[in-house]
Amino acid sequence: MQKINHNQLIAQFQSFRQHLRGLFKSYSDSVIDLIDALASNSNSAYSPAELSLSPLFERTYSSLYKAIQKSFNFNDNKKKKRKKLKNLTRLIAEVTPQPEKCSFYLFATDTTPHPRPHSPTLPERGYIYQPNTVAGNNPVGVGHAFSFVSMLPEKDLQSSAPWSIPLSAERVPIEKKGTSVAIEQIDALMTDESLPWHNKLSVLTADSVYSQRSFLFDVSKHKNLVLIARVRSNRIFYSTPPIQQEEKKRGCPKKFGERFDLALEDTWHPPDETTQINSTTKKGRQFTVTLKAWHHMLMRGTQQEQMYKCPFTLVRVHVTDDTGCAIWKPMWLIVMGEQRVCISLAEVYSCYRQRFDIEHMFRFKKQRLLMTNYQTPEVEHEENWIRLVMLAYVQLWAAKDLSKHLPRPWERAQEPNNDKIASPSTVQRDFQRIISEIGKPGNSPKPRGNSTGRVRGQTQTKRVKHPVIKKSKKSNISQPQAA
């Protein structure tokens, strides 16, 4: 990797912040102050209002809420929204690294809950999936859900920091699923010709929710995209039917071969490829990863989603210790895409392991960047806040090379000449010093005077309370029975 001197790093970071300020037409200086206060919030503020006490926020708390309101003010103009979000993605793409050791870009997508059970005046609340810590409780909450698509930067070592650079964040409406919103986000990222990964080999990783045929069929339309998704261990697939060399007969040709039941080993035919990987954990525990692959597998589809046209590679991951005993339950992955042969089995396993970095990003945003702490009755303001939190995280990534390791008294000091990439929390701890040294792109605030405030006797209209929306069941239309 080519090393850049300190002055060049400062110039690049200042240029990024100047372009970031140019995205906001109104209250741009207040927005930058808010993003800086978020990025430097090392457990000092527990609500957005407390961010106004940060040394990097030079304004009052009223300007903080104005910045949230005006940061992404689209006024229901969908064309204006698409243009501004596209410019936002292009700006983030400027600080994303290009792969050096691998031949592809790595992405991840997932949905995270935003619980709002005590906000009756917030519209479009619904029942969302929310994991509970108490065993036996139903994982159901009330609020919104947001779909993220992130880039996973290349790791030099297994112990590298789990960074996940967010590129797009969209709220999942009640009438849609997280997979359908992810399809729209991926389409926008793959079709933009100005982005560095356009028409280049890209890999998208996702969990088992995204292994349904509706998502797979739409994502497979991108020629340069390969999808690696986990599947449940009770799914049923099929092999490719053998080529018939006899004379063509009447009727539709056979589209599916022999049945392949993941739960029944008797239905498995011999794998087409087998690879073993030896790995060691941080604590020195050694284990062996056995990867078995079956090529040209198929799944059932519908008349609209003709999955027999979308073959994939089925991979079984089995991890054993030095005695040969299984450590975890075997995991099944599918690799779909026209260029899936360009990804080796070892890279498939490595890519899916790195997918979990997006979970670290969600946790860091909720614990250190107050992603779910902003309580507002306006849906638009909530979406603005999510994007501002996303930009605060991107700023931490852009400033990682300028940060210094500041260990607490009970933490181990970093060894000299350590090339390990700084973690998000390490950069956040030193972010205030970085901004104090390089300065801000905006102007300092000037006192305007006190406003007149409300007129005596003026009353505020009470907000309307909205019920929690429950998705209606699908209509039970009688389907024609097969002969």
N, C-alpha and C positions, 0 to 999 in steps of 0.2 A: 504494500500500500504506500502510495506516495505521501510523504510527510509535508505538511504546510506549516510555515512559520507562524508565530503568534500574531503578528500584524495582519497577515492575510486572513487568519481566522476571525479577527475582530472586524475587518472590513466586510467579510462575507456575512457575518451576523448583523452588522449595522445595515447592510443592503437589504437583507431579509426583513428587518423590522421597518425599514422605510417603505418597502413595497406593501407590507402588512398594513401600515397606517393608511396607505393610499386606497385600500379596499373600502374604507368607510368614509362616506361623503359627509356625514354629520356626526358630531361628537367624537371625532376620530381620536383626539388627545385623551378624552375620558375613557374610550374603549381600550386604548393602549395601556393606560394606567391600571385599568381593571384587570387586563390580561397579565400585566406584570405583577400585580398584587396576588393574583391567583397562583402564578408560577412560583412565587417566593413564599407561599403560605406553608410554612413548616410547622403545622399543628398549633399555630397561633390564633387562627380564626376558625370558628365553628359555624358561622352563618355569613351570607354575603354582606350583610350590613357591617360586620366586624372587619371586613376587608378595607373599609374606608379609613381604618386606623393604621394601615400599613404605611411605612415610610415611602413606599413607591407610589402610593395613591395620594396625590397632592390636592385632591378636591374633597368636597363634603359628601356625605352619604347620599344626598339627593342626586348628585351627578352620577353616582354609581348606578342607581336605578334608571336614570335617563340613558345611560350608556347601554344598559341591557335592552331597553325598549327600542332604541334607535340603531342598534348595531346591524341588524338584518331586517330592516323595515321594507317589506316587499309590497305592502298595500294590496294584497290579493292579486298581484300581477305575476302570473306564472312565468311569463317570458323573462321578466326582470329577475325573478328568483333563480331560474335556470342559468342565466348569464352570470349572476354574482356567485353562485355556488360553483360554477365551472371555473371562474377566475380564482376562487378560493382553493380549489383542488390543484390548479396549475401552480399556485404559489407554494403549496405544501410539497408538490412534486420537485420543486427546485432544491429542497434540502434532503430529499431521499437519496440514498446511495445507490450506485449501480453495482450489480453483482460482479465480483471479480473471480472467485473460485468456481461458482456455479454458472450454468449457462441460461439461467432463467430468473425472473422476478417472482418473489413469493408473497402471496396475499393470504388474508384470513378474513372470514366474515362470521358474525354471530349477533345475537340479539340479547340485550340486557334489560331487566325490568327497572322501571322508575315508579316505585310505589307511592301512591297519594291517597291513602284510605281516609284521611281526615280533611279532604278538600271537596266538600259538596258543591261549591260554586264553580269548580273546574269542569269545563265541558269535555265530552268524549272520553270519560273514564270507563274502563272496562275491566273484566276479570283477566288477569295476566298470570303467567307462570312466575312464581317467586319461591325459591327454595327456602325451607324452614329448618332451623337448627334442631327443633324438637322432633325426635323420631316418631313416626306415625301420623303426624299432621299432614294435611293435604297441602301441596306446594302451590297454593292459590293466593293471589293478592289482588288489590284494587288499585288501578292507576294506569300508566302508559308504559309502552315498550319502545325501545329505540334500536334500530338496526345500524351496525357499524361495519365498514369495510376498511381494513388496515393493511399496511405493508409491513412485512416482517423482514427487517434488515439481516444481512448475512452475518453469521456468527463465526468468530475466529476460533473460539474455544467453547467447550461444553459449559464452562462456568461463566460465560459472558452474560451481561445483564439482559433481562427479558424485555427488550423494547418492542413496541408495536405502534407504528406511526399511523394514526388515524387519517384516512383520506376522505371519508364521507360518513355523515351521521344523519339519519332520517327517522322521524317518528313513524311508528307503525299504526296506521289508522284502524279503527274498529272493524271496518268492512274488509280489511286485507289481512294477510298473514305475513309473518316476518320473512318467509322465503320469497314472496312476491315482491316485497320492497327491496330485498337484496338483489333480485334480478334486475330491477330498474337501476340500482346503484352500480352494479357490475357492467351493465350495458353502457352507462355514461362513462365509466372509466376505460372501457376497452375500445370505444368508438371515437374517443377524442384523439385526433391526430397530433395534437401539440404535446401530449404526454410522452415521457421517455420510453414507456413500455409498449407503445403502439406498434402492432405487427411484430412484436418480439415474443419469444416463448415466455409464458407466464403460468404460474401454478397457483391455484386457489384451494385452500384447505378449509374444511368445515366439519361439524360434528354430525351425528346421525339424523338430526332434524332435517338436514339439507340433502339427504339421500333419497328423498321421494322423487317420483318420476317427473312431476311437473317442473321441479327445479332443475333436474338433470337435463331434461329435454331442451329447456330454454338456454341453459349455460353452454350446452354442447354446440350451439350455433356459432360460437366464436372459434375460429380456426386456430388461433394461437394460444388458446387457454386450455389447460389441463386441470381437471378437478380431482382432488383427493378427499373423499368423504368416508366417514365411518358408517357402517351399517349394523343393524341389529343381528344378533346371532340366530334369529329364527326366520330370516328371509329365505325366499326360494328364487333361484335363478335357473338359467338354462344355458346349455352349451350351444355353439353354432351348429346347425344341421349339416350333415355331410353333403358334399356336392354330388348331385345325381348325374351319373354318366349314362343312364338309360334314356330311351326316347321320351320326349316330353309328353306328359299325360294331361288330360283335361283337369281343370280346377286350379285353385291357388297353390303355388308351391309351398313347401314346408318352410316355416320361418324359425321354428325353435327346435333344438335338439333334445338331448336327454335332460331330465330334471336334476337339479343340483340343490339339495336342501342343506342349508348350513347346520341344522340341528341333527341331521342324520349322516354320519360319516360313510355309511354304506352307499350313499348316492354320489359320492365324490369320485371322479375319475382321476388318474394320476396327474400331479401338477406338471405344468410345462416348464417351470423354472423354480429352482430352490437356491437360497442364499443364506449363509450364516454370518452373524456379526457378533464379535466379542466386545463387550462394553464394561466399563467400571464406573461405579457411582462415586460421589464426592467422598463418601466414607470408606472407599476402598473395596466395596462389595462387587464381586465379579459375576456377570451373568451372560448368557448366550441368547441371542435373538435369532430365531429361525423364521425365515420368510419364504412362504410358498405362494406361487403365482399361477393362476389359470387365465390364459389369454382368450380373447374373443368370446367373452361371456355375454349373455343377454338377459333382459328382464321383460316381464309383461308390460304392455302399454294399453293405450286406448286408440280409438279411431283418429283422434286429433294428435295424440302424442304417440307416434309410431316408434316405440323404443327398439324394435328389431333393427332399425337403421342406426342405432347408437351402441355399438359394442364397447365393452370395457374390460379392464383387467381386474380380476378378483385376487386380493392378497390376504393371506392368513398370517398373523403375527403371533408367534408363540415364544414366550420368554421363560427360560429355565435357569436355575442356579448351577453351581459347579458340580452338584450331585445328580443333576438331571431332573430334579423335581420342578414342576411348574410353579412360577411365582404368582402370576396373575392368570385370569381367565383369558383364553385366546381372543384376539381382536381381529375383526374383519374390516378391510378397506376396499373401496372400489376406486379405480383410476380411469377416468373417462376423458376423452378428447382425441382429436385426430393425431396429435403429436405425443401421445402417451408413451410411445416406444422410446422417446428421447429421455425419459426419466427412468433411472435404474431403480431396482428394488431398495437398495440402501438409501437412495435419495427420497423415495416414497416414505420410508419409515422416518427419516430425519425430518422431512417437511411436516409430517403430521405431528411429530413430537413438538415441533416449534409452534404449532397452532395454539398451544396452551398459553403462549405469551399474550394473546389478546385477553385472556382472563385476568392476567396480572395487570393489564392496562385498566380494565374495568374496576378492579379493586383499588388501584392507586387513585383513579379519578374520584371514586366515591369516598375514600378515606382522607385524601390529601388535597383534592381539588374541588371538594364540595359539590360534586355533580348532582346529587340528589337532595341537597340541603336548601335549594332555592324553592320556597313555597310561594307560588303565584297562582291567581285564578285565571290567568290568560295563557292559552295554549301557545300563542306565538312567542310570548316572552320566555316560556319554558324551552321552546325549541332554540331560541337565541342563546339562552344560557348554556345549553348543551354544546352548541358550536363554539362558544367562547371558552368553555372548559377544554374542548378539543384543541383550540389554538394555543392555550396555555401549555398543554402537553407537548405540542409541536415545538413551542419555544424552548422547552427543556431539552428536547432532542437537538435542536439547532445550537444550543449553548453547551453541549456536553463536553466539547473539546476545550472550552475555556474554563471549566470548573476545576476546583481544587478539592482534594479529599479532606474533609473536616470531621475526623472521628470524634465521637463523644467520649467522655472519660472511661466508659466501660467497653468501648469498642476497640478492636485491634487496628493499629495504625497500618496504613498501606505501605507495602515494600517499595523501595526506590526502583525506578526504571520498570514499573509495572504497566504493561500496555493494556490491561483489562479496561474495557469500556465502562465508564461511570454509569451507575444506575440512576433512575429518575429521582429517587429520594436524595441521592448524593448531590445531584445537580440542583435540586430545589433548595437544599440547605445553603448553597453558595450563590444562588441566583441574585440575591439582593446586592452582593458585592460586585457581581458582574455588571449589573445595570448601573450601579453607582460609578463604575470606572468608565464605561463606554458612553454613558449618557442616553438621553431619550430623543427620539426623532421629532417629537412634537414641541409645542410651546408651553411655557409655564402658565398656570392660571392667573387671572387677574380678578381682584374683587369687584363684583358688580353692584353690591348693595343688597339690602334686604328687600324681599318681595312683599307685596301688600298682604298676601295670604288670603284666606277665605273671609268673606263678608260675614259679619255677625248675624247669626240666625240662619245661615245657610246650612242645609242638610244634604247628606249624600244619599243617593238612591241605592236601596238594598239590591244586592246582586241576586240573580235568579239561581236557585238550587237545581242542579241537574241530577237525574237518577243515574245509577250505574247501569251501563248498557251491557246486555247479555246477548251474545251472538245467537241468532236464530238457527234452529236445526235445518239441515238440508231437506228440501222437499222430497218426499218418498215417491218418486215417479216409478211406476211399474216398468221394469226392464223386460224385454223379450227374452224368454228362456231359450237356452241352447238346445238344439235337437239331440 
